[in-house]
Amino acid sequence: MYRSLKATASVSTHPQAVAIAMYGGASQSLPKAYRLLDRQWGGALAAAIKRPEFTRDAGSVTCLYPEGGTRLFVLGLGDKKSFREDTLRACLGSLLQNCFTSKVTKLHLELSPGLGHSFKPEPLGRLVGEMLIVSNFSFESCKGTAGGSGSGGGGLNLSIEVEQAQLAQVRRGLTVGRSANYARTLAATPPNIANPAYLVKQCKAMARKVGLKCSIIDAKKAQAMGMGGLVAVGAGGSTPPALICLEHIPPASKKTDSNKAPVLLVGKAITFDTGGYSIKPSANMDAMKYDKCGGMAVIGAMEAVAALKLPIPVVGLIPTAENMVDTKAYRPGDILTCYNGVTVEVTNTDAEGRLVLADALAYGTKKYKPRAAIDLATLTGGVVVALGSFCAGCFCSDSTLRSRLFDAGDAVGERLWHLPLWDEHRQMLKGTHGDIVNSGGRGAHPIQGAAFLSYFIGDEGPTQLSSLPWAHLDIAGVSDLKEAKSPWCKGPTGFGVRLLVKMLEGWK
């Protein structure tokens, strides 16, 4: 459920509330940027700042009520030397909740003066647009008669006033934020609803709406094409597996490069993961509906790419399956033949995500001849042990692509950390009766996942690392939150949507 948000140009429309931003520190004097504005509030801000209980700590939001004036929200940015943009993101999330709680329907943002030269209008506008919409998320479609109205109730329309210079990027940010929320909605949808067939239906409908080309490789066709990994993983599922293919083909013009090779995005979409016969412990298995978050990020990114009409061709592949225990399910000891002819000896049926990604990557790199490929997956628990929930693991030997991803991640607050992938890691996966195994033990666990996928990239053959620029993003630690943390609520974060769109926007 979402409450309505609108962004308008800054004009004299008598807002119900104004939000400003202030750095912390010991000074009790009012920053120059807000002195003129404070006269309209009868000096309320200058008086408040001198009070011992007034705070500008990082992430704080303080509400002031000037006598006879407009309600004033003060966003605390903390120490200027240690300021990070995530602080402002958290403030905007808290600000939005304050507006809805207090029934504010018209809010004016006067953030630039408080931030000084930290932000130019365009990136600030983008951050504001994205954060206000991703903060405005709750998944309540499954609430029943005992659920109440929930945190997203009320249907309040909030109009946001910003500077004219920020307006275009605010609107752009709102578009990307809505796509991130769409990905989060799909991720949160429970596995008895969101099975592979459901995702196929959703993608077809979304593609029609935004103008993407959508085609489906169903289980029967996948079997005939030799996609042994995808077929095996989904064999025991409630609905058959599928490979969803979304294509954004911009109209040819001087400003587009529609005739060039596309960028390929691939996302793992295991709608529920029991672990198969290598069954998972019961604790937290209910969260395995989030094993589809990599695929949902690709779906959300493709929706935004089409909505923004980016002048670059992009292909999104979403291999989707349900990994269940069943008489038809695949077993440890099975040997599978993947799309590019590589045979895989199954040592662990809970290492299933790399099997569906293998077929998608091999198919995508062969069919579309992309200029670069990026895959996203909740692939390993090992990356969570290594990096926690603060960033995703990135495996990429191409320095240009790696820079694109890291710059985009830093810009939108979806951080990455580079991990190695060497030939020695590939050798860990050598099989006894098949070419490779799908899991070689606990050593270098997250790197093994990337090493496995490297056998399915490019046309040089699986015996060497491909020259195709390729990045594997292991998002297992950042795909969902166990507890709410502003601007995010508990549950799926949509990690990857904003990062991918930002990267593609800047592709030249």
C-alpha positions as a printed NumPy array, in Angstrom:
array([[  0.   ,   0.   ,   0.   ],
       [  1.329,   3.437,  -0.864],
       [  0.359,   6.969,  -0.013],
       [  0.394,   9.449,  -2.861],
       [  3.374,  11.725,  -3.458],
       [  3.624,  14.606,  -5.91 ],
       [  6.57 ,  16.893,  -6.694],
       [  5.917,  20.481,  -7.75 ],
       [  8.043,  23.548,  -8.433],
       [  8.704,  25.906,  -5.559],
       [  6.102,  28.671,  -5.681],
       [  4.28 ,  30.678,  -3.062],
       [  1.562,  28.186,  -2.207],
       [  1.585,  28.466,   1.605],
       [  2.903,  25.019,   2.577],
       [  1.789,  23.462,   5.833],
       [  5.369,  22.615,   6.748],
       [  8.919,  23.508,   5.783],
       [ 11.914,  21.197,   6.154],
       [ 15.481,  22.446,   6.487],
       [ 18.794,  20.694,   7.114],
       [ 21.469,  21.628,   9.637],
       [ 24.852,  20.218,  10.551],
       [ 25.604,  19.568,  14.213],
       [ 28.307,  21.047,  16.394],
       [ 28.742,  23.123,  19.501],
       [ 27.813,  26.433,  17.898],
       [ 24.6  ,  27.99 ,  19.137],
       [ 24.455,  30.598,  16.41 ],
       [ 22.054,  30.25 ,  13.503],
       [ 23.683,  29.391,  10.154],
       [ 23.77 ,  32.351,   7.785],
       [ 21.753,  30.482,   5.176],
       [ 18.672,  30.395,   7.413],
       [ 18.78 ,  33.809,   9.107],
       [ 16.548,  35.52 ,   6.567],
       [ 14.149,  32.574,   6.557],
       [ 14.002,  32.589,  10.37 ],
       [ 12.579,  36.106,  10.356],
       [  9.423,  34.634,   8.842],
       [  9.247,  32.334,  11.86 ],
       [  9.68 ,  35.138,  14.361],
       [ 13.135,  33.954,  15.372],
       [ 11.831,  30.541,  16.498],
       [ 14.761,  28.644,  15.009],
       [ 17.388,  30.964,  16.524],
       [ 15.725,  30.566,  19.91 ],
       [ 15.422,  26.775,  19.628],
       [ 19.037,  26.264,  18.675],
       [ 20.151,  27.781,  21.986],
       [ 18.12 ,  25.351,  24.073],
       [ 20.128,  22.453,  25.561],
       [ 17.634,  19.813,  24.423],
       [ 17.724,  20.907,  20.766],
       [ 19.563,  18.334,  18.661],
       [ 21.177,  18.257,  15.258],
       [ 22.554,  14.773,  15.708],
       [ 22.91 ,  12.647,  12.568],
       [ 19.555,  11.272,  11.467],
       [ 17.427,  13.295,  13.888],
       [ 14.242,  15.121,  12.873],
       [ 12.993,  17.866,  15.212],
       [  9.642,  19.581,  14.796],
       [  9.22 ,  23.236,  15.783],
       [  5.95 ,  25.179,  15.954],
       [  6.672,  28.897,  15.379],
       [  3.906,  31.071,  16.786],
       [  1.558,  31.958,  13.975],
       [  3.907,  30.418,  11.425],
       [  4.44 ,  27.303,   9.387],
       [  5.451,  24.076,  11.09 ],
       [  9.215,  23.573,  10.809],
       [ 11.106,  20.271,  10.54 ],
       [ 14.829,  20.396,  11.218],
       [ 16.848,  17.519,   9.772],
       [ 19.972,  16.807,  11.791],
       [ 23.039,  16.008,   9.695],
       [ 25.542,  15.5  ,  12.502],
       [ 29.181,  16.517,  12.26 ],
       [ 30.009,  18.019,   8.879],
       [ 33.4  ,  16.317,   8.68 ],
       [ 31.889,  12.837,   9.054],
       [ 28.701,  13.5  ,   7.083],
       [ 27.559,  10.769,   4.704],
       [ 24.663,  10.966,   2.301],
       [ 23.048,   8.018,   4.063],
       [ 22.391,  10.402,   6.97 ],
       [ 20.273,  12.595,   4.728],
       [ 18.531,   9.51 ,   3.35 ],
       [ 17.617,   8.414,   6.885],
       [ 16.386,  11.935,   7.704],
       [ 14.14 ,  12.   ,   4.653],
       [ 12.633,   8.675,   5.654],
       [ 11.861,   9.955,   9.139],
       [ 10.579,  13.244,   7.727],
       [  8.105,  11.431,   5.494],
       [  6.735,   9.435,   8.404],
       [  6.391,  12.661,  10.434],
       [  4.415,  14.244,   7.603],
       [  2.006,  11.359,   7.35 ],
       [  1.588,  11.093,  11.119],
       [  0.856,  14.812,  11.421],
       [ -1.378,  14.853,   8.295],
       [  0.82 ,  17.353,   6.447],
       [ -0.301,  17.46 ,   2.813],
       [  1.989,  20.204,   1.476],
       [  5.684,  20.246,   2.347],
       [  8.345,  22.674,   1.181],
       [ 11.96 ,  21.442,   1.166],
       [ 14.614,  24.097,   1.762],
       [ 17.606,  21.798,   2.043],
       [ 20.247,  23.339,  -0.209],
       [ 21.209,  26.228,   2.112],
       [ 21.834,  23.881,   5.027],
       [ 23.902,  21.489,   2.956],
       [ 26.049,  24.316,   1.604],
       [ 28.136,  23.204,  -1.327],
       [ 27.914,  19.521,  -0.423],
       [ 25.318,  18.993,  -3.146],
       [ 24.541,  20.448,  -6.523],
       [ 20.789,  20.847,  -7.201],
       [ 20.529,  17.891,  -9.594],
       [ 22.   ,  15.114,  -7.406],
       [ 20.189,  16.507,  -4.371],
       [ 16.912,  16.438,  -6.278],
       [ 17.535,  12.842,  -7.344],
       [ 18.301,  11.753,  -3.788],
       [ 15.193,  13.49 ,  -2.47 ],
       [ 12.936,  11.909,  -5.093],
       [ 14.28 ,   8.393,  -4.582],
       [ 14.264,   8.482,  -0.803],
       [ 10.828,   9.979,  -0.378],
       [  9.298,   7.236,  -2.511],
       [ 11.271,   4.279,  -1.127],
       [ 10.412,   5.49 ,   2.389],
       [  6.78 ,   5.374,   1.321],
       [  6.536,   1.586,   1.188],
       [  4.614,  -1.068,   3.037],
       [  3.445,  -4.485,   1.932],
       [ -0.106,  -4.99 ,   3.181],
       [ -1.933,  -6.781,   0.388],
       [ -2.071,  -9.96 ,   2.462],
       [ -3.475,  -8.301,   5.604],
       [ -6.871,  -9.653,   6.639],
       [ -9.639,  -8.595,   8.982],
       [ -7.347,  -8.686,  12.034],
       [ -4.599,  -6.655,  10.39 ],
       [ -6.021,  -3.178,  10.902],
       [ -5.138,  -0.274,   8.628],
       [ -1.382,  -0.816,   8.971],
       [  1.388,   1.731,   8.705],
       [  0.596,   2.55 ,   5.108],
       [ -3.066,   3.418,   5.62 ],
       [ -4.786,   6.721,   5.254],
       [ -4.367,   7.432,   1.565],
       [ -2.886,  10.877,   2.288],
       [ -1.767,  12.939,  -0.73 ],
       [  1.511,  14.701,  -0.019],
       [  2.725,  17.4  ,  -2.379],
       [  6.458,  18.157,  -2.226],
       [  7.729,  21.61 ,  -3.181],
       [ 11.346,  21.853,  -4.295],
       [ 13.572,  24.348,  -6.065],
       [ 12.998,  24.644,  -9.807],
       [ 16.565,  23.451, -10.46 ],
       [ 15.842,  20.226,  -8.563],
       [ 12.436,  19.463, -10.014],
       [ 13.377,  17.338, -13.038],
       [ 15.675,  15.122, -10.995],
       [ 13.135,  14.813,  -8.171],
       [ 10.615,  13.494, -10.685],
       [ 13.257,  11.173, -12.135],
       [ 14.041,   9.946,  -8.641],
       [ 10.369,   9.3  ,  -7.953],
       [ 10.203,   7.15 , -11.103],
       [ 13.213,   5.08 , -10.089],
       [ 11.938,   4.835,  -6.522],
       [  8.596,   3.478,  -7.704],
       [ 10.402,   0.787,  -9.684],
       [ 12.441,  -0.101,  -6.597],
       [  9.2  ,  -0.384,  -4.634],
       [  7.735,  -2.605,  -7.357],
       [ 10.719,  -4.913,  -6.946],
       [ 10.196,  -4.869,  -3.171],
       [  6.515,  -5.692,  -3.56 ],
       [  7.317,  -8.711,  -5.718],
       [ 10.013,  -9.776,  -3.264],
       [  7.647,  -9.558,  -0.284],
       [  4.84 , -11.467,  -2.019],
       [  4.66 , -14.889,  -0.321],
       [  5.707, -18.077,  -2.115],
       [  2.196, -19.54 ,  -2.231],
       [  1.365, -16.615,  -4.531],
       [  4.659, -15.563,  -6.116],
       [  5.742, -18.767,  -7.825],
       [  7.458, -18.862, -11.247],
       [  4.133, -18.709, -13.108],
       [  3.158, -15.598, -11.13 ],
       [  6.417, -13.843, -12.01 ],
       [  5.908, -14.666, -15.682],
       [  2.435, -13.117, -15.549],
       [  3.694, -10.028, -13.712],
       [  6.504,  -9.434, -16.189],
       [  4.207,  -9.752, -19.186],
       [  1.823,  -7.182, -17.724],
       [  4.608,  -4.788, -16.708],
       [  6.272,  -5.057, -20.123],
       [  3.037,  -4.157, -21.909],
       [  2.596,  -1.148, -19.629],
       [  6.056,   0.406, -20.092],
       [  6.905,  -0.779, -23.608],
       [  9.395,  -3.58 , -23.041],
       [  9.6  ,  -6.629, -25.263],
       [  8.852,  -9.729, -23.184],
       [  9.399, -13.339, -24.219],
       [  9.338, -16.504, -22.147],
       [ 11.385, -19.666, -22.439],
       [  9.175, -22.171, -20.644],
       [ 10.334, -25.428, -19.078],
       [  9.616, -27.528, -22.154],
       [ 11.581, -25.193, -24.414],
       [ 14.364, -24.857, -21.849],
       [ 14.689, -28.639, -21.784],
       [ 14.915, -28.764, -25.571],
       [ 17.533, -25.991, -25.558],
       [ 19.737, -27.851, -23.103],
       [ 19.219, -25.661, -20.032],
       [ 19.845, -28.522, -17.645],
       [ 20.503, -26.36 , -14.601],
       [ 17.264, -24.368, -14.764],
       [ 15.161, -27.45 , -15.544],
       [ 16.674, -29.525, -12.739],
       [ 16.342, -26.888, -10.024],
       [ 12.685, -26.26 , -10.863],
       [ 11.693, -29.883, -11.457],
       [ 10.094, -30.278,  -8.022],
       [  8.419, -26.879,  -7.916],
       [  4.71 , -26.099,  -7.682],
       [  4.876, -24.548, -11.158],
       [  7.508, -25.209, -13.842],
       [ 10.65 , -23.076, -14.11 ],
       [ 11.058, -20.446, -16.81 ],
       [ 13.495, -17.933, -18.227],
       [ 11.91 , -14.482, -18.521],
       [ 13.471, -12.266, -21.203],
       [ 12.86 ,  -8.492, -21.105],
       [ 14.307,  -6.218, -23.798],
       [ 14.523,  -2.436, -23.892],
       [ 15.164,  -1.288, -27.457],
       [ 15.292,   2.527, -27.65 ],
       [ 14.077,   4.135, -30.871],
       [ 16.927,   4.917, -33.248],
       [ 18.083,   8.537, -33.214],
       [ 21.275,  10.529, -33.128],
       [ 21.103,  10.582, -29.339],
       [ 20.814,   6.821, -28.89 ],
       [ 23.086,   3.876, -29.476],
       [ 20.24 ,   1.462, -30.188],
       [ 22.236,  -0.301, -32.887],
       [ 25.025,  -1.19 , -30.482],
       [ 25.217,  -4.295, -28.33 ],
       [ 23.012,  -4.23 , -25.213],
       [ 24.002,  -4.328, -21.584],
       [ 22.873,  -7.665, -20.152],
       [ 21.329,  -7.869, -16.669],
       [ 20.656, -11.287, -15.136],
       [ 18.897, -11.866, -11.806],
       [ 18.352, -15.032,  -9.785],
       [ 14.659, -15.563,  -8.968],
       [ 14.23 , -18.629,  -6.775],
       [ 10.703, -18.022,  -5.518],
       [ 11.267, -20.309,  -2.535],
       [ 14.358, -22.22 ,  -1.5  ],
       [ 14.049, -25.209,   0.8  ],
       [ 17.589, -26.2  ,  -0.092],
       [ 16.202, -29.252,  -1.849],
       [ 17.532, -32.573,  -0.525],
       [ 20.428, -30.64 ,   1.048],
       [ 17.655, -29.142,   3.12 ],
       [ 18.093, -25.918,   5.069],
       [ 17.615, -25.663,   8.843],
       [ 14.08 , -24.685,   9.793],
       [ 15.191, -21.457,  11.479],
       [ 14.509, -18.491,   9.201],
       [ 13.422, -20.672,   6.279],
       [ 10.34 , -18.466,   5.988],
       [ 12.66 , -15.708,   4.717],
       [ 13.593, -17.845,   1.71 ],
       [ 10.945, -16.039,  -0.328],
       [ 13.671, -13.389,  -0.571],
       [ 15.845, -15.753,  -2.598],
       [ 14.268, -14.115,  -5.635],
       [ 15.55 , -10.606,  -4.837],
       [ 18.255, -10.569,  -7.519],
       [ 15.65 , -11.251, -10.178],
       [ 13.278,  -8.69 ,  -8.688],
       [ 16.054,  -6.082,  -8.885],
       [ 16.43 ,  -6.79 , -12.599],
       [ 12.66 ,  -6.561, -13.114],
       [ 12.532,  -3.233, -11.277],
       [ 15.54 ,  -1.878, -13.154],
       [ 14.056,  -2.856, -16.517],
       [ 10.783,  -1.124, -15.647],
       [ 12.663,   2.068, -14.746],
       [ 14.891,   1.9  , -17.846],
       [ 11.793,   1.759, -20.039],
       [  9.916,   4.438, -18.081],
       [ 12.889,   6.802, -18.317],
       [ 13.367,   5.946, -22.007],
       [ 17.107,   5.521, -21.591],
       [ 18.974,   5.754, -24.917],
       [ 20.808,   2.459, -24.454],
       [ 19.658,  -1.079, -25.296],
       [ 19.3  ,  -3.266, -22.228],
       [ 18.315,  -6.922, -21.851],
       [ 17.09 ,  -8.371, -18.565],
       [ 17.015, -12.143, -18.026],
       [ 15.273, -13.6  , -14.99 ],
       [ 15.677, -17.381, -14.521],
       [ 12.946, -18.392, -12.097],
       [ 12.323, -21.674, -10.304],
       [ 11.149, -23.096,  -6.988],
       [ 13.694, -25.344,  -5.214],
       [ 11.614, -27.986,  -3.44 ],
       [ 11.906, -31.512,  -2.063],
       [  9.904, -33.813,  -4.332],
       [ 10.139, -37.164,  -6.106],
       [ 10.924, -35.196,  -9.264],
       [ 13.493, -32.948,  -7.586],
       [ 17.162, -33.164,  -8.456],
       [ 19.555, -34.905,  -6.072],
       [ 23.136, -34.695,  -4.812],
       [ 25.162, -36.826,  -7.196],
       [ 23.171, -35.878, -10.296],
       [ 25.191, -34.644, -13.252],
       [ 23.577, -31.872, -15.276],
       [ 24.448, -30.496, -18.704],
       [ 24.055, -26.73 , -18.964],
       [ 23.291, -24.59 , -22.009],
       [ 26.925, -24.176, -23.098],
       [ 27.695, -27.881, -22.716],
       [ 29.48 , -27.694, -19.362],
       [ 28.528, -30.633, -17.132],
       [ 27.95 , -30.019, -13.444],
       [ 28.233, -32.631, -10.719],
       [ 25.721, -31.705,  -8.011],
       [ 27.338, -31.817,  -4.587],
       [ 24.793, -29.582,  -2.863],
       [ 21.215, -28.962,  -3.974],
       [ 21.211, -25.813,  -1.842],
       [ 23.732, -24.285,  -4.266],
       [ 20.918, -23.99 ,  -6.789],
       [ 21.031, -20.303,  -7.668],
       [ 24.268, -20.635,  -9.597],
       [ 22.718, -23.426, -11.669],
       [ 19.841, -21.295, -12.939],
       [ 22.154, -18.32 , -13.445],
       [ 24.559, -20.522, -15.415],
       [ 22.002, -21.264, -18.104],
       [ 20.782, -17.667, -18.222],
       [ 24.302, -16.239, -18.511],
       [ 25.397, -18.763, -21.129],
       [ 22.243, -18.149, -23.171],
       [ 22.323, -14.361, -22.753],
       [ 25.966, -13.894, -23.681],
       [ 25.617, -16.133, -26.732],
       [ 22.314, -14.767, -28.072],
       [ 22.652, -11.048, -27.37 ],
       [ 26.445, -10.596, -27.693],
       [ 26.311,  -7.931, -24.962],
       [ 28.876,  -5.185, -24.409],
       [ 28.833,  -6.113, -20.709],
       [ 26.973,  -8.452, -18.36 ],
       [ 25.991,  -7.971, -14.714],
       [ 24.267, -10.596, -12.595],
       [ 22.696, -10.13 ,  -9.172],
       [ 21.877, -12.918,  -6.76 ],
       [ 21.3  , -13.761,  -3.135],
       [ 23.913, -16.402,  -3.755],
       [ 25.852, -17.238,  -0.591],
       [ 25.681, -17.018,   3.164],
       [ 29.441, -16.624,   3.008],
       [ 29.204, -13.079,   1.677],
       [ 27.032, -12.169,   4.689],
       [ 29.703, -13.565,   7.014],
       [ 32.373, -11.595,   5.163],
       [ 30.609,  -8.246,   4.653],
       [ 27.538,  -8.22 ,   6.877],
       [ 24.549,  -6.183,   5.769],
       [ 26.482,  -3.046,   4.864],
       [ 27.37 ,  -3.724,   1.24 ],
       [ 27.173,  -6.306,  -1.532],
       [ 30.122,  -8.357,  -2.731],
       [ 31.324,  -7.504,  -6.227],
       [ 33.41 ,  -9.787,  -8.422],
       [ 34.627,  -8.014, -11.546],
       [ 37.987,  -8.194, -13.285],
       [ 37.16 ,  -5.414, -15.766],
       [ 38.272,  -2.117, -14.218],
       [ 35.988,   0.064, -16.359],
       [ 32.839,  -1.881, -15.519],
       [ 33.871,  -2.079, -11.881],
       [ 34.273,   1.71 , -11.747],
       [ 30.846,   2.204, -13.333],
       [ 29.238,  -0.019, -10.714],
       [ 31.097,   1.407,  -7.725],
       [ 30.451,   5.009,  -8.761],
       [ 26.752,   4.301,  -9.256],
       [ 26.547,   2.43 ,  -5.947],
       [ 28.2  ,   5.284,  -4.063],
       [ 25.861,   7.802,  -5.718],
       [ 22.676,   6.026,  -4.633],
       [ 23.846,   4.566,  -1.32 ],
       [ 24.008,   0.939,  -2.492],
       [ 27.621,   0.202,  -1.707],
       [ 29.802,  -2.563,  -3.123],
       [ 33.046,  -4.179,  -2.019],
       [ 35.469,  -5.786,  -4.448],
       [ 36.411,  -9.43 ,  -3.844],
       [ 38.952, -11.46 ,  -5.846],
       [ 38.319, -14.086,  -8.495],
       [ 41.443, -15.947,  -9.596],
       [ 42.079, -19.064, -11.62 ],
       [ 42.931, -20.857,  -8.365],
       [ 39.312, -20.363,  -7.275],
       [ 38.072, -21.886, -10.529],
       [ 40.284, -24.914,  -9.926],
       [ 38.488, -25.51 ,  -6.6  ],
       [ 35.425, -26.557,  -8.592],
       [ 36.994, -29.231, -10.797],
       [ 34.724, -32.292, -10.819],
       [ 35.447, -35.99 , -10.597],
       [ 32.785, -37.317, -12.958],
       [ 31.514, -34.008, -14.327],
       [ 33.425, -30.974, -15.585],
       [ 32.833, -29.012, -12.39 ],
       [ 30.977, -29.35 ,  -9.086],
       [ 28.393, -26.813,  -7.985],
       [ 29.941, -26.481,  -4.523],
       [ 33.492, -27.209,  -3.437],
       [ 33.142, -26.905,   0.341],
       [ 33.253, -23.96 ,   2.729],
       [ 36.609, -22.449,   1.754],
       [ 36.286, -19.148,  -0.153],
       [ 32.55 , -19.786,  -0.182],
       [ 31.293, -16.566,  -1.83 ],
       [ 34.183, -16.614,  -4.302],
       [ 33.258, -20.149,  -5.33 ],
       [ 29.874, -18.865,  -6.469],
       [ 31.505, -16.295,  -8.733],
       [ 34.082, -18.835,  -9.921],
       [ 31.288, -21.232, -10.882],
       [ 29.474, -18.57 , -12.904],
       [ 32.67 , -17.659, -14.748],
       [ 32.402, -20.977, -16.626],
       [ 29.276, -19.661, -18.35 ],
       [ 30.404, -16.227, -19.566],
       [ 31.368, -15.364, -23.147],
       [ 32.328, -17.332, -26.229],
       [ 35.986, -18.13 , -25.563],
       [ 35.022, -21.424, -23.944],
       [ 34.786, -22.393, -20.28 ],
       [ 38.461, -23.296, -19.848],
       [ 39.506, -19.651, -19.368],
       [ 38.107, -16.445, -17.928],
       [ 36.155, -14.574, -20.594],
       [ 37.269, -11.199, -21.909],
       [ 33.638, -10.011, -21.802],
       [ 33.236,  -7.306, -19.131],
       [ 31.22 ,  -9.111, -16.462],
       [ 30.339,  -8.46 , -12.843],
       [ 28.729, -10.741, -10.306],
       [ 27.   ,  -9.012,  -7.381],
       [ 26.245, -11.192,  -4.367],
       [ 23.466,  -9.29 ,  -2.582],
       [ 22.608, -11.887,   0.079],
       [ 23.446,  -9.521,   2.945],
       [ 21.621,  -6.457,   1.643],
       [ 18.494,  -7.797,  -0.047],
       [ 16.298,  -7.669,   3.052],
       [ 16.395,  -6.208,   6.554],
       [ 15.534,  -8.097,   9.714],
       [ 14.533,  -4.858,  11.461],
       [ 13.375,  -1.45 ,  10.233],
       [ 16.096,   1.156,   9.795],
       [ 15.157,   4.524,   8.307],
       [ 14.55 ,   5.064,   5.441],
       [ 13.857,   1.324,   5.109],
       [ 11.136,  -0.74 ,   6.717],
       [ 11.629,  -4.34 ,   7.765],
       [ 11.794,  -6.642,   4.751],
       [ 12.996,  -6.248,   1.156],
       [ 15.18 ,  -3.281,   0.207],
       [ 15.104,  -3.475,  -3.598],
       [ 18.897,  -3.335,  -3.566],
       [ 20.25 ,  -3.116,  -7.084],
       [ 17.416,  -1.294,  -8.829],
       [ 18.692,   2.225,  -8.196],
       [ 22.315,   1.161,  -8.651],
       [ 21.688,  -0.432, -12.049],
       [ 19.6  ,   2.469, -13.336],
       [ 22.179,   5.012, -12.217],
       [ 24.941,   3.011, -13.911],
       [ 22.969,   2.743, -17.16 ],
       [ 22.06 ,   6.449, -17.142],
       [ 25.741,   7.35 , -17.134],
       [ 26.827,   4.792, -19.742],
       [ 28.685,   6.432, -22.61 ]])
